[in-house]
Amino acid sequence: MSIVGGLDLHRRQLTYDYLCLETGEIERGRIAPGDREHLRVWLARFAGEEDVEFAVEGCTGWRYVVEELARAEIEAHLADPAELSVRKGPKRRAKTDRVDARQLRELLRERRLPESWIAPQHVLEARAWVRLYKDLLEERTGWWQRVRATLFHQGVPYFSLTSPEGRERLKHADLSPSGRQAVEVGLRQVERLSIEMAPLHAQLEHLSRAQKGCRALREAHYGVGPITSVAIWAEMGDPRRFSSSSDAVRHTGLDVTVYASDTRRASGHLARQGPGVLRWALFEAAMRASHPNSPDHAYYLQVKQRLDGQRAAFSVARKLARRCYHTLRELGDEAWLPAA
């Protein structure tokens, strides 16, 4: 029996709509609450059936749904959210969960569903680790900025806060009671976050050395380090699904968009439609091009003199995205083997 369906995901419930191609019967309903346990029970109805397919939108929560579909031996299709909104066409009726589930089912049946790559389990775990590391890093940076802003607001001259001499100098700084409290709280938060990041950094560095795709990125491209290699490898995904390196750049969101109407043409801006962690990793690696030893140093300086340093780094990041695309593509299946 051939069954084609769609699942619309929400935190509290899942809306389903599936069609039996042999009988023409359509089933609609909800799975509540929308969690792994209740979904697993509901999927048991398809036990023993052949050619069962479901489409799921690639929004928050898709991972456990796809895992349960695979566990029930049901073929899962992950739809790209941005492309999916285009395929749905202009709004003609009120948007509801049932409409979304039906549209997923119809696009899947017509083979017009814009599909995203479903990463293997070990790649999904690497994504979760590197995203957690980036979240901790951003929070720690925010606390550093608060401490620096407080010291500047209190009229304290700039000096290093990481050295023993700097910490001793901070004790004798002329600060108000509230300013000193704010600085001490901020430094304690920085220390706490550094402690949390240390084992995670070691874990990602080990993965970067043990996994063949990550190791190839580090060895082949200047500026790609332990954390950024894992981020690029996990977030870019299998490059063989892209027809060219230009498609890989568009996936990163680093491509420049242009809006033109009649004789008016707006200046280009980054698309920013793609994994934010991937853009961050490529930009961090591209910033190393400002070093004289970088093979892209001359190109970086050329763009910097014509535009500015930030846009020069973005230009190098696009070049780096193309190179990483070719590196992973040449490795083939070996790039996605679990770490030894």
Steps between C-alpha positions, in 0.01 A plus 500: 500500500638842402442780747608864460455751779606821668567592863468856628705549817417701810619484858171369638361294213577351158249528217500221242345459158568185297357339190474133408574492127324168443166585661508880471411528869634803689560503874537821700547566868730602782750331727487659842716559687762532229786299647709198409299250704159587352641523147653155535165354606323670209753376244437142609192500273732482199683188621541253217395750234723565201573824313402738779636855468452810712614858446609718793590868495855570615403712801572452872409147606562324170783287635301275732221468242741385228670263746167340589402470134829323430446273802159401359664434160312789340674715240537857628530811283623822660370815330704819481292770678600792274445313173183341636333838552569581134361168375181552699422801284300813594267485798145419387341389824552517873818326611436205729694196613279276287571709191874481564489121545293459183736718299797292616319185393405645160851627425648164596255311281573730205877467568532878529607502865821708547700254706779566748781263586426276798832470678614175665474468876867575571483816288192619687685446828796702372264780400351507848846513663633781283180705536519463877862614493411805292215591738735484797762700312252775413377519860857523630581773246192689615619493862847618395340792318291589806810503720692716252208739463470538879870575537488756220189661650680528834803663337742210550779488234524194278722214617503123474260317731632151425849541645581487874633856479172617351291330770718660769463838336124453487489461880633853542294659220286800593151350467170581664340222712248418227769506232727265695212263563413497129862428405538221754174335395600524133842345560345215699264430209793503256684249719193280530445493125870432435478195727194377307672554166828325579381135479279582202796657319708189568218279372468696176876508451515121536219462246680737263812282507324162492239567228638484147291781351583742781867409485508560124352847544760590764792374294390649167382848592686773685302643793276197557560378855359237737165664567441655159585176317230312691254784445562515123492122464179452699306804378590490130397138473557271205607735215406245235142620529611836356542530124790744534708691752275803439210304645714422804568873548126570476443233765731686737305826462818688410384577146418861418140580412400791277157661478429677171182669378482717187809722515547474876746249636558445872848418622577138564452337838579153627213256459553349848268214405680194627672360807620787716770284657640426153525871416667565835756224446586610147531864607725411797722293271504777238616756757831312508557632149610826659816319614799539267549120481154446353488404130205741467679791666555696177138455394382600848704822489376581150134476602565674831653802325210516255220438754576418865639221716169336581390466138847379412459221755160412353657479154766260631228304680319442171824375344552274800148360467573400139827333599337307785230388258760347268699346787200317644367405158827337398499286816157361414348261753819497706432858607195386694628195680481517881818599678739217569 
